[in-house]
Each structure stands twice: as C-alpha cells, then as structure tokens.
Amino acid sequence: MISKAEKRRSIGIGTVAFAAVLAFIALGTLALLSFDTGAASDELFGTYTWRILRFTLYQATLSTGLSILFALPVALALARQPRFPGRIWIIRLMAVPMGLPVIVGALGLIAIWGRQGFLNTALTSFGVEHPFSIYGLSGILLAHVFFNLPLATRLLLAGLERIPGEYWRIAASLGMPSLSIFRFIEWPALVKLIPGIAGLIFMLCATSFTLVLMLGGGPAATTLEVAIYQSLRFDFDPPRAIALSALQIAMTGLLLLLLSWLPKPDEEGLTLGRTVHRYDGKTIVSRSLDIVFLSAAVVFLVAPLASVALSGSSANLTRLLAAEVFWRAAATSMSIALVSASIAVTVAVALIRARSTIASDRKANRPLRLLASAMSGCASLVLLVPPVVLGSGWFLLLRPFGDISAFAPLLVACINMLMALPFVMRVLEPAFQTHEARTAKLSASLGMHGFARLRYIHWPVLRRPLATAFSFAMALSLGDLGAIALFGSQDFITLPWLVYSNMGSYRTNDAEGYALILGTICLILAMAGAGGSAGTSQKRREQH
C-alpha cells in the first residue's frame, strides 16, 4: 500500500527510536551493575537486603488482595445498576486517582488518616486510645488501595459490560436469584480477568516509590526502590545500591515473565449484538447493598481529594504563587514535561509505524519480524528497570564527568519519557491500527504520500489521540517524584520536589497549597486528554 521508500523510512526511523531507548536503558543498567562492587556480593545476600525483599513482596501481595477484594463489590454494583443519576460521575471519579500526582494523593490521605487527621481526631474524641496510624505497613496498604481500587474497578466493570445481553435474558427467563447469577454468569467472566488485573496491580505495588517514601515510617517498612534511593542519596553506599538494584531487576523480570504466561481472557461470548438489558438488581436488598458499596467507595475516594482542596485553599495561595521558587519550579516542571511528552509521543509513533509497516508486508523476512516483536516489548522495559534503578545507574555513570546537576534536567526528562511510553503507546496504537486499516487502500488509490497523506488523511483523524497521549504524558511527568528524587537540589526544583521539600521542612501549610496547585494542573491535563478521547468516541457513535 505504500512505496518502498516510505517502508524503508518508517522501518529505519522506528529502528533508530528503538535503539535509542534500548541504549539509554542499557547504559544506565550496565553502569550500575559494572560499578566497583566491593562488598556488594555479600550485601546482596545479607539479612537487611532479604528483609527488604520480603517486605516488598508482602506489602504488594496484601495491597493487591485488598484492592481486588474491595473493587469486586463496587464493579458488580455499577454493572448491576446501569442507569441511575450520578453513575457517569462515579465512573469518572474512578479515573481521578490515575491522573493525580502520587504525592498529592498521599497528602490527602495524611489529612484524613494521619495523627491529626479528621478520622483520628474523631476516634480520639470517642475515647479510642490508639487511633489508626498512617505510617508503616497500614498506611502503605491504605494508599495502594486508594490508587489501585479505581483501576481494578474500571477493568472489572469493562469485563462485566462485555457479557452478552442474551445471558441476562436467559437468566431472567429462568428466574435466577442473585447468587446464581453471580455463580454462573458474573464470576466466570471475572475469574478470567482477575489474574491479569492482580498481576498488573502487584507490579505497580512492588515497584512503588513515592508512597513508600512518604508513608513507610522507617527501615521496618521500606521497599527495594526506596532502599536504593536512600543508599545513594543519604548514605552514598554504591555497593548496597548495586545489590538492591540487581535484586530489583531480577524481581521485576520474574514478575514480567509470570505476567506474560497468564492466559488472555476471551473478548466476549457468542452474541447477536443486541442491546444489553439487565433484569437483576431491582430488589430492595440488592439496591440497598449496591448503594452501600458505591457510597463507601465514593467517600473513600472523595475525602482525601476534598481535604487537599480545603487545606490547600486555606494556604496563602497569593503568597505561594508570587514566590520566586514557585515560578522557577513551575518553569522547570513544564519544560521537562513538554520535552518528555514530545519525545514519548515521537518515539511511540515511530515504533507503531515501523511495526505496522513490517506487519503489513507479507514478504518481511525473519529478522524484521523479530525486530517488530522486540519493538512491541519496548514499552515493558521501563517496568523491568524502574526509574529509580535507571536514575541510579546514570548517577554513577555521569559522576566522574563533574557536577551531575548539569545533566539532571535532560536525564529526568528521558526517564519520565520512558515512564510515560507504555501509556502513550496504549492510547495511540489502537487508533493508528484502526485508521491505517480504513485508509491505507484509499491513500494508495489516490497516490497520496508523504506530507500530503499526513495533512489530509492522518492529521484530521489522529490529532485527537495524539493530543490525548501528549496530555497524559505531560500529566505523568509533572506529577512524578521518582526521577527528581535522586537529582533534586536547591538549584534544580520541580513542583513535586517543592511539595516534598516543604513537607520535609514541616511547612505543611505551604506543601498543601503547592499540592493543590500541582494536582489541579495535572487533573486538567488528564481530563483534557480523557475529554479528547471521549469526544472522538462520541463523534464516531453519532456518525454510525
């Protein structure tokens, strides 16, 4: 469908992008692992290291179990009640924690569940001597559930909504009670989804950094990533950092391998494509239980967000916005976000175009097929080598060349780009594949190539997915604390680092004000991206 020159250009650009990503990750990893280890081999098998590994896996297992356990009744309630006032807002609420900077969510949880928080103050007034502690394992679990329950709910709900409408008609004609419907219809659909969702959440919790850094509560509640950061930032103990990094890479590699072995769920059962109407969930008992589950989820998610808004509003926002340090941090954050988002979208488009070109060529040889397969796994490399590990490697690699702060902005932008790349590709790839399938023959018949094809065929349709991917990538970069944690200083400040440093200096009121500003910017970007995607979907529905 495209000329040989265009094929060579697409594959060449994609190969260069793939090689650049691979080189950046490989250089950082090899610099870390090839550093003069000294006692690193002994440290790797020391009591301290294995204790951290055990805690990392333990908290990830508990966080995953609790997130799935609490998400199940919420997803079932939303699926059982497809039409009620405010349902769409509850579903949109489930997307908010995913676009919220982790440090802002943690501040909101501290405001509700902390020692001086609303909940503990209320418990103390009722005579409870030992209120809930937000610091330590309990706080880490609470925070992980706050961020991962909405993700699990949305994925489970999507699976329940794919159940064919014929199943519900048969259930209604047979008069099946709620327990039988769950046993024979809902559970078989959910049980295929849960392993994949649990694996994803487990990976996110096992590689969690910011939440554990803020809520860990000391050496007894530390994960591998936080221990790596502390080994370099505070102790400057490279052998220990190397040992922990090697263990972290081995752990994430094993987890990714296990995830790849999980069976993929069926898309849906046999169906005639009729509109889905559910006939269950209309009894008083069912509706009452659904109201309880949905209300509890809404309160659990809204309370920390509302506390950030209220406490941030009580800060002297005029003074904070007028401060020179804020504008310096905002300019740095926006510059890094723009660069990282631009690179992420460019790399994603190059990889997608190259893979699509190879896939459409029936005469592609085996090396090209292997290259396309390698490109498909490119986005997973950031999961194999988390940002803190990668930043540690580049920290050690560039240390002999002088002041690391000179390289810090570009390094942070590149690390943030890698972190956003999986999300960007997930947004862009389906849109590119669908568009290519619809327009390839038309473009070839019209003889449109190069800039004309981009202007008249690609851009009008793909600009919305591109804007969505770009805004999400910017939001992720703006709210990230992981990369800047290693390189942040008084001369190199971003908005998340400004919030964190104010908390560390016990300027809580200022930290809450900056958190409100940061959270508002990131949520606007995330909603702009979601709005663009929703607008595209709505236009397509109207066209059909």
Stockholm file with secondary structure:
# STOCKHOLM 1.0

chainA/1-544         MISKAEKRRSIGIGTVAFAAVLAFIALGTLALLSFDTGAASDELFGTYTWRILRFTLYQATLSTGLSILFALPVALALARQPRFPGRIWIIRLMAVPMGLPVIVGALGLIAIWGRQGFLNTALTSFGVEHPFSIYGLSGILLAHVFFNLPLATRLLLAGLERIPGEYWRIAASLGMPSLSIFRFIEWPALVKLIPGIAGLIFMLCATSFTLVLMLGGGPAATTLEVAIYQSLRFDFDPPRAIALSALQIAMTGLLLLLLSWLPKPDEEGLTLGRTVHRYDGKTIVSRSLDIVFLSAAVVFLVAPLASVALSGSSANLTRLLAAEVFWRAAATSMSIALVSASIAVTVAVALIRARSTIASDRKANRPLRLLASAMSGCASLVLLVPPVVLGSGWFLLLRPFGDISAFAPLLVACINMLMALPFVMRVLEPAFQTHEARTAKLSASLGMHGFARLRYIHWPVLRRPLATAFSFAMALSLGDLGAIALFGSQDFITLPWLVYSNMGSYRTNDAEGYALILGTICLILAMAGAGGSAGTSQKRREQH
#=GR chainA/1-544 SS CCCHHHHHHHHHHHHHHHHHHHHHHHHHHHHHHTSCCTTHHHHHTSHHHHHHHHHHHHHHHHHHHHHHHHHHHHHHHHHHCCSCTTHHHHHHHTTHHHHSCHHHHHHHHHHHHSTTSHHHHHHHHTTCSSCCCCSSHHHHHHHHHHHHHHHHHHHHHHHHHTSCHHHHHHHHHHTCCHHHHIIIIIHHHHHHHHHHHHHHHHHHHHTCCHHHHHHCCSGGGCCHHHHHHHHHHTSCCHHHHHHHHHHHHHHHHHHHHHHHHSCCCCSCCCCCCCCCCCCCSCSHHHHHHHHHHHHHHHHHHHHHHHHHHHHHHHSCHHHHHHCHHHHHHHHHHHHHHHHHHHHHHHHHHHHHHHHHHHHHCTTCCHHHHHHHHHHHTGGGHHHHSCHHHHHHHHHHHHGGGSCGGGTHHHHHHHHHHHHHHHHHHHHHHHHHHHHHHHHHHHHHHHTCCHHHHIIIIIHHHHHHHHHHHHHHHHHHHHHCCHHHHHHCCSSSCCHHHHHHHHHHTTCHHHHHHHHHHHHHHHHHHHHHHHHHHHHHHHHHHHHC
#=GC SS_cons         CCCHHHHHHHHHHHHHHHHHHHHHHHHHHHHHHTSCCTTHHHHHTSHHHHHHHHHHHHHHHHHHHHHHHHHHHHHHHHHHCCSCTTHHHHHHHTTHHHHSCHHHHHHHHHHHHSTTSHHHHHHHHTTCSSCCCCSSHHHHHHHHHHHHHHHHHHHHHHHHHTSCHHHHHHHHHHTCCHHHHIIIIIHHHHHHHHHHHHHHHHHHHHTCCHHHHHHCCSGGGCCHHHHHHHHHHTSCCHHHHHHHHHHHHHHHHHHHHHHHHSCCCCSCCCCCCCCCCCCCSCSHHHHHHHHHHHHHHHHHHHHHHHHHHHHHHHSCHHHHHHCHHHHHHHHHHHHHHHHHHHHHHHHHHHHHHHHHHHHHCTTCCHHHHHHHHHHHTGGGHHHHSCHHHHHHHHHHHHGGGSCGGGTHHHHHHHHHHHHHHHHHHHHHHHHHHHHHHHHHHHHHHHTCCHHHHIIIIIHHHHHHHHHHHHHHHHHHHHHCCHHHHHHCCSSSCCHHHHHHHHHHTTCHHHHHHHHHHHHHHHHHHHHHHHHHHHHHHHHHHHHC
//
